Amino acid sequence: MRKGIPLLRWLDIPPAWLVAMLLIAFGLDRIVPGLGFGWSWSQWLGQALIVAGVGAMVAAVWSFIRARTSVIPRQVPSAFLRSGIYRFSRNPIYLGDALILTGAILHWDVLPALVLVPVFGWLIERRFIRGEEDGLRAAFGDEARDWMRQVRRWL
């Protein structure tokens, strides 16, 4: 009999954490409206950050597709990505998530919710990034270590 993935384990994926943070920010705006400063430019900046975040994610996924390796966290990589957007960030998909979260908070003008951005980064680093980097070092050794010394984790 094949065991299924427990629901909580299945939900422990980066997009679920992003959605949770977005819901908290949105909920905070609905429960306690008027927490922003009413700056019109924050909506434009928010939209620009969302576009930049989606762009970073698309560029990263394109790199995965070209290399024919899995984009799914916690899977053993079959290829080592270090070109394209991976020359600038070791984690462009997570960076994209953080940009989208920041952009949504600015767009909604819920400035106190900006505290969620470092919380999100901390959670993602501990739940995913550290293990993924360990996997890269195990699979690709010195090549991965050299790349990690040259390229920053986020940006």
Stockholm file with secondary structure:
# STOCKHOLM 1.0

chainA/1-155         MRKGIPLLRWLDIPPAWLVAMLLIAFGLDRIVPGLGFGWSWSQWLGQALIVAGVGAMVAAVWSFIRARTSVIPRQVPSAFLRSGIYRFSRNPIYLGDALILTGAILHWDVLPALVLVPVFGWLIERRFIRGEEDGLRAAFGDEARDWMRQVRRWL
#=GR chainA/1-155 SS CCCCCCHHHHHCSHHHHHHHHHHHHHHHHHHSCCCSCCCHHHHHHHHHHHHHHHHHHHHHHHHHHHHTCCCSTTSCCSSCCCSGGGGTCSCHHHHHHHHHHHHHHHHHTCGGGGGHHHHHHHHHIIIIIHHHHHHHHHHHHHHHHHHHHHSCSCC
#=GC SS_cons         CCCCCCHHHHHCSHHHHHHHHHHHHHHHHHHSCCCSCCCHHHHHHHHHHHHHHHHHHHHHHHHHHHHTCCCSTTSCCSSCCCSGGGGTCSCHHHHHHHHHHHHHHHHHTCGGGGGHHHHHHHHHIIIIIHHHHHHHHHHHHHHHHHHHHHSCSCC
//
